[in-house]
Amino acid sequence: MEWVIVTALILDLLVGDPSWAPHPVIFIGRFIGWCEGVVRKLARTPAALKLGGIVMVLLVVAATYLITWGIIVLAYRVHHYLGIAVSVAIMSQTLAVNSLYSHAAEVLRPLRAGDLPSARRALGMIVGRDTADLDEPQLVRGVVETVSENTVDGITAPLFYGFLGGPALAMAYKAVNTLDSMVGYKNERYQHLGWAGARLDDVANYIPARLTGLLYLLLSPFTAGGFSGVIKTMWRDAPRHPSPNSGIPEAAVAGALGVQLGGLNYYGGIASYRAVMGEPINRLEKDHIRQSLNIMLIVSLEALILGVMLSWGLR
């Protein structure tokens, strides 16, 4: 199985998500939308919405796992090599190394050309915050935060579950992640219906996020912040993040680069302040995007090597 995952990561790096092939997350998202519609028709009270949300989460995750597992089993029954190819293709769709790199590069390219309006539009495609009035340091901050936070969701966590239970379990994790992104909001509309999805996402990312923190520490001596800067920032600032897991990679990258992340953002014109991560030792500049991408690539490689080593060691 480890060679399926290694090949899948290479495939993701080289090809990413082909525009001609619908991503599995699209179908998962449609199923979640359908389930939400059914729950809202049947549930009228907060308690009923919470119960419906729990049932929805169980149904979506179980269906994703079973359908993915069934496709792989059928492919293996047709031919062994077809089974391997399908497994690699599915596993590669759970990873987002290429996607993260490409989206960050779409912001970096106009920044290097001094084209702030284009950089703002590119950042607006990958973040929820308002970007129309952001200056260069704020644009850089948005990219670095996005790359760091999504390193767990898009790379190390899928690898963790892939090594643990194969592509089917990795895709089930993506279903959990999609549930959180669609219904896991702490607002009036989703505070009850999305409760289960948000909590399960926190649980699913708990171990991968902390393992990723250890991977950041392994490469920290080769960063501007060094080992002391990374571990101090993670220990002090990660708990301040509203997510119990996302603060770890964000604080680690802030410490590694010697920059300050977090702070004031606007969403639909409404101010939202997030606790700061790191110290402003260095002013945020364009090159920090490239550095954050290099860190992301190294952490991805570390996670892959660790997974292969543990797989061999447990035999």
Contacts in CASP RR format, 6 or more apart in sequence:
PFRMAT RR
TARGET T0000
AUTHOR 0000-0000-0000
METHOD contacts of the structure
MODEL  1
MEWVIVTALILDLLVGDPSWAPHPVIFIGRFIGWCEGVVRKLARTPAALK
LGGIVMVLLVVAATYLITWGIIVLAYRVHHYLGIAVSVAIMSQTLAVNSL
YSHAAEVLRPLRAGDLPSARRALGMIVGRDTADLDEPQLVRGVVETVSEN
TVDGITAPLFYGFLGGPALAMAYKAVNTLDSMVGYKNERYQHLGWAGARL
DDVANYIPARLTGLLYLLLSPFTAGGFSGVIKTMWRDAPRHPSPNSGIPE
AAVAGALGVQLGGLNYYGGIASYRAVMGEPINRLEKDHIRQSLNIMLIVS
LEALILGVMLSWGLR
1 162 0 8 1.000
1 163 0 8 1.000
1 165 0 8 1.000
1 166 0 8 1.000
1 311 0 8 1.000
2 163 0 8 1.000
2 307 0 8 1.000
2 308 0 8 1.000
2 311 0 8 1.000
2 312 0 8 1.000
4 84 0 8 1.000
4 87 0 8 1.000
4 88 0 8 1.000
4 91 0 8 1.000
4 166 0 8 1.000
4 167 0 8 1.000
5 91 0 8 1.000
5 159 0 8 1.000
5 162 0 8 1.000
5 163 0 8 1.000
5 166 0 8 1.000
5 304 0 8 1.000
5 307 0 8 1.000
5 308 0 8 1.000
6 304 0 8 1.000
6 308 0 8 1.000
7 88 0 8 1.000
8 87 0 8 1.000
8 88 0 8 1.000
8 89 0 8 1.000
8 91 0 8 1.000
8 92 0 8 1.000
8 94 0 8 1.000
8 95 0 8 1.000
8 167 0 8 1.000
9 92 0 8 1.000
9 95 0 8 1.000
9 97 0 8 1.000
9 159 0 8 1.000
9 300 0 8 1.000
9 304 0 8 1.000
11 88 0 8 1.000
11 89 0 8 1.000
11 92 0 8 1.000
12 92 0 8 1.000
12 95 0 8 1.000
12 96 0 8 1.000
12 97 0 8 1.000
12 98 0 8 1.000
13 97 0 8 1.000
13 98 0 8 1.000
14 98 0 8 1.000
15 92 0 8 1.000
15 98 0 8 1.000
16 92 0 8 1.000
16 97 0 8 1.000
16 98 0 8 1.000
16 99 0 8 1.000
16 102 0 8 1.000
17 23 0 8 1.000
17 93 0 8 1.000
17 98 0 8 1.000
17 99 0 8 1.000
23 93 0 8 1.000
24 68 0 8 1.000
24 90 0 8 1.000
24 93 0 8 1.000
24 171 0 8 1.000
24 174 0 8 1.000
25 93 0 8 1.000
25 174 0 8 1.000
25 178 0 8 1.000
28 60 0 8 1.000
28 64 0 8 1.000
28 174 0 8 1.000
28 175 0 8 1.000
28 178 0 8 1.000
29 178 0 8 1.000
29 182 0 8 1.000
31 60 0 8 1.000
31 63 0 8 1.000
32 56 0 8 1.000
32 60 0 8 1.000
32 178 0 8 1.000
32 179 0 8 1.000
32 182 0 8 1.000
32 183 0 8 1.000
33 182 0 8 1.000
35 56 0 8 1.000
35 59 0 8 1.000
35 60 0 8 1.000
36 56 0 8 1.000
36 182 0 8 1.000
36 183 0 8 1.000
36 193 0 8 1.000
39 49 0 8 1.000
39 52 0 8 1.000
39 53 0 8 1.000
39 55 0 8 1.000
39 56 0 8 1.000
39 193 0 8 1.000
40 49 0 8 1.000
40 193 0 8 1.000
42 48 0 8 1.000
42 52 0 8 1.000
43 49 0 8 1.000
43 51 0 8 1.000
43 52 0 8 1.000
43 193 0 8 1.000
46 192 0 8 1.000
47 192 0 8 1.000
49 192 0 8 1.000
49 193 0 8 1.000
50 192 0 8 1.000
50 193 0 8 1.000
50 195 0 8 1.000
50 196 0 8 1.000
52 193 0 8 1.000
53 183 0 8 1.000
53 192 0 8 1.000
53 193 0 8 1.000
53 194 0 8 1.000
53 195 0 8 1.000
53 196 0 8 1.000
53 197 0 8 1.000
54 196 0 8 1.000
56 179 0 8 1.000
56 183 0 8 1.000
56 193 0 8 1.000
56 196 0 8 1.000
57 176 0 8 1.000
57 179 0 8 1.000
57 196 0 8 1.000
57 197 0 8 1.000
57 200 0 8 1.000
60 175 0 8 1.000
60 179 0 8 1.000
61 172 0 8 1.000
61 175 0 8 1.000
61 176 0 8 1.000
61 179 0 8 1.000
61 200 0 8 1.000
62 172 0 8 1.000
64 171 0 8 1.000
64 172 0 8 1.000
64 174 0 8 1.000
64 175 0 8 1.000
65 168 0 8 1.000
65 169 0 8 1.000
65 171 0 8 1.000
65 172 0 8 1.000
65 175 0 8 1.000
68 90 0 8 1.000
68 167 0 8 1.000
68 168 0 8 1.000
68 171 0 8 1.000
68 172 0 8 1.000
69 168 0 8 1.000
70 168 0 8 1.000
71 86 0 8 1.000
71 90 0 8 1.000
72 83 0 8 1.000
72 86 0 8 1.000
72 87 0 8 1.000
72 90 0 8 1.000
72 167 0 8 1.000
72 168 0 8 1.000
75 82 0 8 1.000
75 83 0 8 1.000
75 85 0 8 1.000
75 86 0 8 1.000
75 87 0 8 1.000
76 82 0 8 1.000
76 83 0 8 1.000
87 166 0 8 1.000
87 167 0 8 1.000
90 167 0 8 1.000
90 168 0 8 1.000
90 170 0 8 1.000
90 171 0 8 1.000
91 158 0 8 1.000
91 162 0 8 1.000
91 166 0 8 1.000
91 167 0 8 1.000
91 170 0 8 1.000
93 171 0 8 1.000
94 154 0 8 1.000
94 158 0 8 1.000
94 162 0 8 1.000
94 167 0 8 1.000
94 170 0 8 1.000
94 171 0 8 1.000
94 173 0 8 1.000
94 174 0 8 1.000
95 154 0 8 1.000
95 155 0 8 1.000
95 158 0 8 1.000
95 159 0 8 1.000
96 150 0 8 1.000
96 153 0 8 1.000
96 154 0 8 1.000
96 155 0 8 1.000
97 154 0 8 1.000
97 155 0 8 1.000
97 296 0 8 1.000
97 297 0 8 1.000
97 300 0 8 1.000
100 146 0 8 1.000
100 147 0 8 1.000
100 150 0 8 1.000
100 151 0 8 1.000
100 154 0 8 1.000
100 155 0 8 1.000
100 293 0 8 1.000
100 296 0 8 1.000
101 293 0 8 1.000
101 296 0 8 1.000
101 297 0 8 1.000
103 122 0 8 1.000
103 125 0 8 1.000
103 126 0 8 1.000
103 146 0 8 1.000
104 143 0 8 1.000
104 146 0 8 1.000
104 147 0 8 1.000
104 289 0 8 1.000
104 292 0 8 1.000
104 293 0 8 1.000
105 293 0 8 1.000
106 122 0 8 1.000
106 125 0 8 1.000
107 119 0 8 1.000
107 122 0 8 1.000
107 123 0 8 1.000
107 126 0 8 1.000
107 139 0 8 1.000
107 143 0 8 1.000
107 289 0 8 1.000
108 119 0 8 1.000
108 143 0 8 1.000
108 286 0 8 1.000
108 289 0 8 1.000
108 290 0 8 1.000
109 122 0 8 1.000
110 116 0 8 1.000
110 117 0 8 1.000
110 118 0 8 1.000
110 119 0 8 1.000
110 122 0 8 1.000
111 119 0 8 1.000
111 136 0 8 1.000
111 139 0 8 1.000
111 140 0 8 1.000
111 286 0 8 1.000
111 289 0 8 1.000
112 286 0 8 1.000
116 134 0 8 1.000
116 135 0 8 1.000
116 136 0 8 1.000
116 139 0 8 1.000
119 136 0 8 1.000
119 139 0 8 1.000
120 131 0 8 1.000
120 132 0 8 1.000
120 134 0 8 1.000
120 139 0 8 1.000
121 131 0 8 1.000
123 131 0 8 1.000
123 134 0 8 1.000
123 139 0 8 1.000
123 142 0 8 1.000
123 143 0 8 1.000
124 131 0 8 1.000
126 146 0 8 1.000
127 142 0 8 1.000
127 146 0 8 1.000
128 267 0 8 1.000
129 142 0 8 1.000
129 265 0 8 1.000
129 266 0 8 1.000
129 267 0 8 1.000
129 272 0 8 1.000
130 265 0 8 1.000
130 266 0 8 1.000
130 267 0 8 1.000
130 268 0 8 1.000
130 269 0 8 1.000
131 139 0 8 1.000
136 284 0 8 1.000
136 285 0 8 1.000
136 286 0 8 1.000
137 283 0 8 1.000
137 284 0 8 1.000
137 285 0 8 1.000
138 284 0 8 1.000
140 284 0 8 1.000
140 285 0 8 1.000
140 286 0 8 1.000
140 288 0 8 1.000
140 289 0 8 1.000
141 259 0 8 1.000
141 261 0 8 1.000
141 262 0 8 1.000
141 284 0 8 1.000
143 289 0 8 1.000
143 292 0 8 1.000
144 253 0 8 1.000
144 257 0 8 1.000
144 259 0 8 1.000
144 261 0 8 1.000
144 284 0 8 1.000
144 288 0 8 1.000
144 289 0 8 1.000
144 292 0 8 1.000
145 250 0 8 1.000
145 261 0 8 1.000
145 262 0 8 1.000
147 253 0 8 1.000
147 289 0 8 1.000
147 292 0 8 1.000
147 293 0 8 1.000
147 296 0 8 1.000
148 249 0 8 1.000
148 250 0 8 1.000
148 252 0 8 1.000
148 253 0 8 1.000
148 254 0 8 1.000
148 261 0 8 1.000
148 292 0 8 1.000
148 296 0 8 1.000
149 246 0 8 1.000
149 247 0 8 1.000
149 249 0 8 1.000
149 250 0 8 1.000
151 212 0 8 1.000
151 249 0 8 1.000
151 296 0 8 1.000
151 299 0 8 1.000
151 300 0 8 1.000
152 205 0 8 1.000
152 208 0 8 1.000
152 209 0 8 1.000
152 212 0 8 1.000
152 245 0 8 1.000
152 246 0 8 1.000
152 248 0 8 1.000
152 249 0 8 1.000
153 177 0 8 1.000
153 205 0 8 1.000
154 177 0 8 1.000
155 296 0 8 1.000
155 299 0 8 1.000
155 300 0 8 1.000
155 303 0 8 1.000
156 208 0 8 1.000
156 209 0 8 1.000
156 211 0 8 1.000
156 212 0 8 1.000
156 215 0 8 1.000
156 299 0 8 1.000
156 300 0 8 1.000
156 303 0 8 1.000
157 173 0 8 1.000
157 177 0 8 1.000
157 204 0 8 1.000
157 205 0 8 1.000
157 208 0 8 1.000
157 209 0 8 1.000
158 170 0 8 1.000
158 173 0 8 1.000
158 174 0 8 1.000
159 170 0 8 1.000
159 300 0 8 1.000
159 303 0 8 1.000
159 304 0 8 1.000
159 307 0 8 1.000
160 207 0 8 1.000
160 208 0 8 1.000
160 211 0 8 1.000
160 303 0 8 1.000
161 169 0 8 1.000
161 170 0 8 1.000
161 172 0 8 1.000
161 173 0 8 1.000
161 204 0 8 1.000
161 208 0 8 1.000
162 169 0 8 1.000
162 170 0 8 1.000
163 307 0 8 1.000
163 310 0 8 1.000
163 311 0 8 1.000
173 204 0 8 1.000
176 197 0 8 1.000
176 200 0 8 1.000
176 201 0 8 1.000
176 204 0 8 1.000
177 201 0 8 1.000
177 204 0 8 1.000
179 194 0 8 1.000
179 197 0 8 1.000
179 200 0 8 1.000
179 201 0 8 1.000
180 197 0 8 1.000
180 198 0 8 1.000
180 200 0 8 1.000
180 201 0 8 1.000
183 190 0 8 1.000
183 193 0 8 1.000
183 194 0 8 1.000
183 197 0 8 1.000
183 198 0 8 1.000
184 190 0 8 1.000
184 194 0 8 1.000
184 195 0 8 1.000
184 197 0 8 1.000
184 198 0 8 1.000
184 201 0 8 1.000
185 191 0 8 1.000
185 194 0 8 1.000
185 198 0 8 1.000
186 198 0 8 1.000
202 243 0 8 1.000
202 244 0 8 1.000
202 245 0 8 1.000
205 245 0 8 1.000
206 244 0 8 1.000
206 245 0 8 1.000
208 245 0 8 1.000
209 244 0 8 1.000
209 245 0 8 1.000
209 246 0 8 1.000
209 247 0 8 1.000
209 248 0 8 1.000
209 249 0 8 1.000
210 248 0 8 1.000
211 303 0 8 1.000
211 306 0 8 1.000
212 248 0 8 1.000
212 249 0 8 1.000
212 252 0 8 1.000
212 299 0 8 1.000
212 303 0 8 1.000
213 234 0 8 1.000
213 248 0 8 1.000
213 249 0 8 1.000
213 252 0 8 1.000
215 299 0 8 1.000
215 302 0 8 1.000
215 303 0 8 1.000
215 306 0 8 1.000
216 230 0 8 1.000
216 234 0 8 1.000
216 249 0 8 1.000
216 252 0 8 1.000
216 253 0 8 1.000
216 256 0 8 1.000
216 295 0 8 1.000
216 299 0 8 1.000
217 227 0 8 1.000
217 230 0 8 1.000
217 231 0 8 1.000
217 252 0 8 1.000
218 302 0 8 1.000
219 256 0 8 1.000
219 295 0 8 1.000
219 298 0 8 1.000
219 299 0 8 1.000
219 302 0 8 1.000
220 226 0 8 1.000
220 227 0 8 1.000
220 229 0 8 1.000
220 230 0 8 1.000
220 231 0 8 1.000
220 252 0 8 1.000
220 256 0 8 1.000
221 227 0 8 1.000
223 230 0 8 1.000
223 255 0 8 1.000
223 256 0 8 1.000
223 257 0 8 1.000
223 295 0 8 1.000
224 256 0 8 1.000
224 257 0 8 1.000
224 258 0 8 1.000
224 282 0 8 1.000
224 291 0 8 1.000
225 255 0 8 1.000
225 256 0 8 1.000
225 257 0 8 1.000
225 258 0 8 1.000
225 281 0 8 1.000
226 255 0 8 1.000
226 256 0 8 1.000
229 255 0 8 1.000
229 256 0 8 1.000
229 258 0 8 1.000
230 252 0 8 1.000
230 255 0 8 1.000
230 256 0 8 1.000
232 255 0 8 1.000
233 251 0 8 1.000
233 252 0 8 1.000
233 254 0 8 1.000
233 255 0 8 1.000
233 277 0 8 1.000
233 278 0 8 1.000
233 279 0 8 1.000
234 248 0 8 1.000
234 251 0 8 1.000
234 252 0 8 1.000
234 255 0 8 1.000
236 251 0 8 1.000
236 278 0 8 1.000
237 247 0 8 1.000
237 251 0 8 1.000
237 254 0 8 1.000
237 275 0 8 1.000
237 276 0 8 1.000
237 277 0 8 1.000
237 278 0 8 1.000
238 247 0 8 1.000
238 248 0 8 1.000
238 250 0 8 1.000
238 251 0 8 1.000
238 252 0 8 1.000
238 277 0 8 1.000
240 247 0 8 1.000
240 275 0 8 1.000
240 276 0 8 1.000
240 277 0 8 1.000
241 247 0 8 1.000
241 250 0 8 1.000
241 251 0 8 1.000
241 274 0 8 1.000
241 275 0 8 1.000
241 277 0 8 1.000
242 274 0 8 1.000
242 275 0 8 1.000
247 277 0 8 1.000
250 261 0 8 1.000
250 262 0 8 1.000
250 277 0 8 1.000
251 261 0 8 1.000
251 277 0 8 1.000
251 278 0 8 1.000
253 261 0 8 1.000
253 292 0 8 1.000
253 295 0 8 1.000
254 260 0 8 1.000
254 261 0 8 1.000
254 277 0 8 1.000
254 278 0 8 1.000
255 277 0 8 1.000
255 278 0 8 1.000
255 279 0 8 1.000
256 291 0 8 1.000
256 295 0 8 1.000
257 282 0 8 1.000
257 288 0 8 1.000
257 291 0 8 1.000
257 292 0 8 1.000
258 278 0 8 1.000
258 279 0 8 1.000
258 280 0 8 1.000
258 281 0 8 1.000
258 282 0 8 1.000
259 278 0 8 1.000
259 280 0 8 1.000
259 281 0 8 1.000
259 282 0 8 1.000
259 283 0 8 1.000
259 284 0 8 1.000
259 288 0 8 1.000
260 276 0 8 1.000
260 277 0 8 1.000
260 278 0 8 1.000
260 279 0 8 1.000
260 280 0 8 1.000
260 284 0 8 1.000
261 276 0 8 1.000
261 277 0 8 1.000
261 278 0 8 1.000
262 274 0 8 1.000
262 275 0 8 1.000
262 276 0 8 1.000
262 277 0 8 1.000
263 273 0 8 1.000
263 274 0 8 1.000
263 275 0 8 1.000
263 276 0 8 1.000
264 271 0 8 1.000
264 272 0 8 1.000
264 273 0 8 1.000
265 271 0 8 1.000
265 272 0 8 1.000
265 273 0 8 1.000
265 274 0 8 1.000
266 272 0 8 1.000
282 288 0 8 1.000
END
